Amino acid sequence: MPHLLSIDLLLIAACAWLVIGLAGLAAPRKFAFISRFLFPAGAAIAFGVGVVALGSLGKAPETAVLAIGLPNLPFHLRLDNLNAVFAMLLGFASAGISIYGAGYFRKGEGTAPGLLCLEYHLFLASMLMVLLADDGYAFMVAWETMALSSFFLVTTDHRHAEIRRAGYLYLLIAHVGAIAILLSFAVMTGSAGDYTFAAMRAHQLSPFWASVAYLLALLGFGAKAGLVPVHVWLPEAHPAAPSPVSAMMSGVMLKTAIYGLLRVSFDLVGTTLWWWGVVAMAVGLITALFGVLYSTLQSDMKRLLAYSSIENIGLLAVGIGLALIFHAYGMNVLAALALTAVFYHCLAHAGFKSLLFLCTGSVLHATKERSLGKLGGLIHRMPWVAWLALAGVIAGSGLPPLSGFVSEWLLLQGFLFSPGLPHPWLNMVVPVAAAVIALVAALAGFAMVKFYGIVFLGQMREPALKDAHDAGLLERIGLVWLAIITLLLGVLPSTVISAIDAATRQLLGTGLADKMHEHGWWMLAPISADRASYQPLIFLVTIVLSVLIGRQLVRRFYHGRLRRTRAWDCGYYFQSPRAQDTAEGFGQPIRRIFGPAFRMERHLPSIRDERPVYLVKIEDHFWHWIYLPVARLAEAVSGLIVRVQGGRIAIYLLYSFLTLIVLLLVARP
Amino acid sequence: MISVSGIFAQLFAIALALVLAPLLTGWINQCRAWLQSRTAPPLLQPYYMLHKLFHKDVVIAHGASALFRFAPFIVFGCMLLAAGIVPTLSTDLPFAPAADTIALVGVFGLARIFISLAAMDVGTSFGTLGGRREMLIGFLAEPALLMVIFTTAMISHSTSVATIVETLAHRDFVIYPSLAFAGIAFTFISLAENARVPVDNPATHLELTMIHEAMILEYSGRHLALIEWASSLKLYTYSCLGLALFFPWGIAGGDSFPALVAAIPLLLLKLAIGGAVLAVIETANAKMRIFRAPEFLSTAFLLAVLGLLVRLLLETHV
């Protein structure tokens, strides 16, 4: 047997996913076969992808050429440290999501299971190919496959008009983005016509054209990632999709866009200008603040999480911006710090956001309800889901000792160095941007408490919730796996950073690992221990020990007696579930404090109303100021074109004739 | 490497925090009573309260889940950890590299999340109201606190509390104008974070004005005792953090036992003065409406940003 390279193994995995998908298509009615065999097999392959990618970190790049596609235009593939990090993310996150999906997908819900199996595994394979692609052509083919397969997955329940609408919006913005990416590649290729990434790297661009390429890439990948103002598809598409698909899109697919942005801005363009970083940071800050503010106001649990994803993408863009600024001034160690924060946050977000989306899936199956106003008290009926969701909530709030805190900590450490920037006003403005990060993190905590408190805690808001059941075995395995990832990323930051350091070193020529090896594996001290250090294990051990020892001590010296009775509630007798905060009520302080950030339509009933109606509609400013005018313009233009399109064939022939004459006149030799 | 004397010093600091925290609360209550012409409760009243509460049966609501019962222990653990991190007597503690100031903010955040979730667990109107308001105060205070930390961190080129204290206390004496701004901002934030007047009133059970008390309405017995103790610990830790950042003189550099003991009287004096100042602030101000709290805390935030800008503009040579 010939020696197989890592890239070969990854290609085999992609093919195996395709085979699984086709097998599902071939046996569309054998539901047990698909859910009990094909999906777990896909999960096993995903796990293998993760392991292979992890193993290839720190090794020399491997390349491959696939002779498929157009004549003389083969697919170039390459596995280096940058895409290995993202392939690892893809593998480990989708292993959990697939095994959950095996237990989740049911018969008779929208798309037939066989077709769904094909779409799902095609989506996985195309994401892997996006990461591996080493020329613009292969990249775009994989990118479009990814967009289309995910479009069909989003519209699984295509009988609902709103879901079709969400899918259409997603497809539209995905293509606007794809055009921008294509143009960016074209700019980087120059006139040579060689679309390989190697040629793009070799091609020297003037600062102007390099900036054009960077901005196009920011727009194109930003449209996929959900950066403001091209974020509008995200809060529509994520709730519309089945939960494992939402988890996959939010946890993994958004990261392929981050990968693309990193690939272009740090690798392909070749030069870096400081204001690129400022643009990315400004867009990121706006996105993060926008996302988190809107997520605190949502009353649909999946929309809440979707806006929270926008927030996290914003934080990633801020990290990329900071790294670009440091890189432009040659401060590569600090750029490595910011970039490590970006990689870490990608991994952390893939873990905890997939976990939370999957938890909403279980809630959805158990209760048939997505609206926060009709949930509550599920910790009593769904203890597994509730306790695992708690891990996701803590990580999502960016709190120690779980994963979200590590990346936030690294990012803030990066900001602390920004006064050293050799630029007269950047060194003043950039540190204050850290305050926005702090605000976003604290608001994320607010949104997460709202999500968890309203869904899982309190009294059940509807009597039907009494029949809710916990997640099945396969679903639990998936959730536990993602929770373990979240925990490990939280408590072993140095180990993880030494693994992903190879990618940082590839992009910047320097990394953090050398400094970190001076300390033990339990200690995270990216620059020096005097400067800043963090030991999450001490956090975890101290808190766990004080819970256990505290309980024992109290029992030993006093007693452990406990009685149950009615809630006290300041002596108020008529306690009903409706006295609890609704989702809208919980968000009220935010509406009041950040009022101008929302486009709000409110109708409050007067005292004399026979049938009081209370209505608050929150809309997006961007939708109103950017998208609606564009849509109206498009409609007006189509109206004009309709006049030309009379419907009579003679007229059309006349048009052809006139065009021919004009062409002959213009193209006269 | 962690030494035996280091572990001893760490345990000593934590034990001291456990003992001193209720005493500080008792002292503040005494000062408040004197200033308001009331007969003061005994200095040891908080200990009697804790003892009584630990003895009492726990009575919880039918709908309370396990989270409700675990949360007091977790909150207490968080506060214990925080008290162990902030240097009170010595800067050379084994816990000192475990967390810097940013992680300290994270520990407080973790405690806040758990107490808010526990407040929402029983599903009463006051519980959710308290949880929501606590998170509101939290997200207003956290950015301001971080800006304060950034200012001090930029002076000492470190976010580690121990290094900050060493820079400010054990080197040449320099006056930093930026620290004045940061100090005022920190005072504002501490008032809000510790549920004191003018943001919240620790003595009220008037329904519409409660924040902290609304969250812990359903707690009783040992759970309530732990929460009260944790609140005292939080106030103690914030006081010690303020002292460490702005008045760090007197904190020992090593971990030898005589040095630790020698640092105690000065710590007690500083805490006593700090407690008296807090009592004066609480007596001189009225509690504000909840929707004035954002103004109060954004003032704190602006002061902290001013401190940062002063640092960046005027003190770059120091």
Interface residues (C-beta under 8 A of the other chain):
Chain A: G376 G377 I379 H380 L390 V393 I394 S397 G398 L399 P400 F405 W409 L412 Q413 F415 L416 P419 N427 M428 P431 V432 A434 A435 V436 A438 L439 A441 A442 L443 G445 F446 M448 V449 Y452 G453 I454 L457 G458 Q459 M523 A525 A529 D530 R531 A532 S533 Y534 Q535 I538 F539 T542 I543 V544 L545 S546 V547 G550 R551 V554 F557 Y558 H559 R561 L562 R563 R564 T565 R566 A567 W568 D569 C570 Y572 Q575 P577 A579 Q580 D581 G585 F586 P589 R592 I593
Chain B: F54 H55 D57 V58 V59 I60 A61 H62 G63 A64 S65 A66 L67 F70 F73 I74 F76 G77 C78 L80 L81 G84 F95 P97 A98 A99 D100 I102 A103 G106 V107 G109 L110 R112 I113 S116 L117 M120 D121 V122 G123 T124 S125 F126 G127 T128 L129 G131 R132 R133 M135 L136 G138 F139 L140 E142 P143 L145 L146 M147 F150 A153 M154 H157 S158 T159 S160 T163 H205 E207 L217 E218 G221 R222 L226 F291 P294 F301 V305 L308 L309 L312 L313
